[in-house]
Amino acid sequence: MEQVRVSLQATDPLSHAGLAALMQYRTDVTVLRPAQRAEADVLVMAAERLSSDVVASLRRAGTESGIPVVLVVQEIAEAELLTAVECRVVAILPRAAVTAERLAHSVKAAAAGGGVMPPNLVGELLKHVERMQRDVLTPNGLNPSGLTPREIDVLRLMADGFDTNEIAGKLCYSERTVKNVIYGVTHRLKLRNRSHAVAYALRAGMI
């Protein structure tokens, strides 16, 4: 069984010791020493609440490692959820309900690219996404993937193997317009080339 390497962080020594105790006998998780933090697959952070200090610490960790975060927290307001997600938090566990099994499950889900959220927070997150779609993306001709309908049309034809001239003909655009669309996508989303742009759109489920 492949072990998930975990770095532990807490706002107080007792919480840190508690996390370590919960995970010390797991055969599917390895708790790293502080000096090994750069080798971690997942960061587990324990805190009373999502204070400004905790947010700053999570943002530093995200900048340094970019790994997913499991947040063990006493309480978190629904309004703080997006801040947590921005800090790469993919799993939130209420402190009072944490067990070794639940913690390990969340760690493994995070390492696999998944997440674990309490049902009430999932509902709130979906509301935030809906509001963002309605108030920000749709008025600007965008969707959650960050692509406009015109960009999606161009990328779909690129994925079908058409060149710039053929795409222009099918969409009744000039070749310059097609090139500008492709450049706009690759530049805005920091994609390397056309193939990378097509791959991005495929992963986003837009084409």
TAUR-V763484 format. One record per residue. RES is the residue in three letters. D_CENTER is the distance of its C-alpha to the mean C-alpha in Angstrom with 2 decimals. Layout:
# TAUR-V763484
res;d_center
RES;D_CENTER
RES;D_CENTER
This chain:
# TAUR-V763484
res;d_center
MET;25.35
GLU;22.61
GLN;21.60
VAL;18.20
ARG;18.69
VAL;17.72
SER;18.20
LEU;19.48
GLN;19.62
ALA;21.48
THR;23.31
ASP;26.60
PRO;28.32
LEU;29.08
SER;25.51
HIS;24.68
ALA;27.71
GLY;26.79
LEU;23.41
ALA;25.25
ALA;27.98
LEU;25.75
MET;24.29
GLN;27.36
TYR;28.92
ARG;25.97
THR;26.61
ASP;23.06
VAL;21.51
THR;22.74
VAL;22.57
LEU;22.85
ARG;25.20
PRO;24.10
ALA;25.46
GLN;23.20
ARG;19.88
ALA;18.95
GLU;19.22
ALA;16.70
ASP;14.03
VAL;12.69
LEU;13.63
VAL;15.38
MET;16.37
ALA;19.27
ALA;20.50
GLU;22.83
ARG;20.65
LEU;17.91
SER;20.51
SER;20.36
ASP;21.04
VAL;18.17
VAL;15.73
ALA;17.46
SER;17.25
LEU;13.50
ARG;13.17
ARG;15.79
ALA;14.15
GLY;10.93
THR;13.47
GLU;15.54
SER;13.43
GLY;9.72
ILE;9.43
PRO;7.49
VAL;9.66
VAL;12.02
LEU;13.87
VAL;17.49
VAL;19.00
GLN;22.40
GLU;21.41
ILE;18.66
ALA;19.60
GLU;17.95
ALA;17.96
GLU;15.85
LEU;12.93
LEU;11.16
THR;11.97
ALA;10.43
VAL;6.98
GLU;7.66
CYS;8.66
ARG;5.62
VAL;7.58
VAL;6.82
ALA;10.61
ILE;13.46
LEU;17.03
PRO;20.13
ARG;22.25
ALA;25.38
ALA;24.06
VAL;22.65
THR;24.45
ALA;24.18
GLU;23.29
ARG;20.52
LEU;19.01
ALA;19.29
HIS;17.85
SER;14.65
VAL;14.52
LYS;15.18
ALA;12.67
ALA;9.87
ALA;11.65
ALA;11.90
GLY;8.31
GLY;9.06
GLY;9.23
VAL;12.36
MET;13.32
PRO;16.94
PRO;18.27
ASN;19.16
LEU;15.69
VAL;14.35
GLY;17.23
GLU;16.57
LEU;12.97
LEU;14.59
LYS;17.28
HIS;15.11
VAL;13.68
GLU;17.35
ARG;18.63
MET;16.40
GLN;17.60
ARG;21.12
ASP;21.51
VAL;19.52
LEU;18.60
THR;21.72
PRO;24.23
ASN;22.98
GLY;23.09
LEU;19.37
ASN;17.04
PRO;13.30
SER;13.07
GLY;14.80
LEU;17.99
THR;21.42
PRO;23.82
ARG;25.96
GLU;23.22
ILE;22.37
ASP;26.11
VAL;26.50
LEU;23.63
ARG;24.94
LEU;28.37
MET;27.14
ALA;25.55
ASP;29.01
GLY;30.64
PHE;32.36
ASP;33.12
THR;33.06
ASN;36.60
GLU;36.09
ILE;32.92
ALA;34.90
GLY;37.72
LYS;35.75
LEU;33.94
CYS;37.02
TYR;35.34
SER;36.82
GLU;35.53
ARG;34.65
THR;32.45
VAL;30.59
LYS;30.19
ASN;28.95
VAL;26.34
ILE;25.10
TYR;25.21
GLY;23.34
VAL;20.41
THR;20.29
HIS;20.88
ARG;18.48
LEU;15.45
LYS;16.78
LEU;17.71
ARG;20.63
ASN;23.00
ARG;23.81
SER;22.77
HIS;19.28
ALA;19.15
VAL;20.38
ALA;17.90
TYR;14.98
ALA;16.75
LEU;17.41
ARG;13.87
ALA;13.04
GLY;16.13
MET;18.13
ILE;21.05
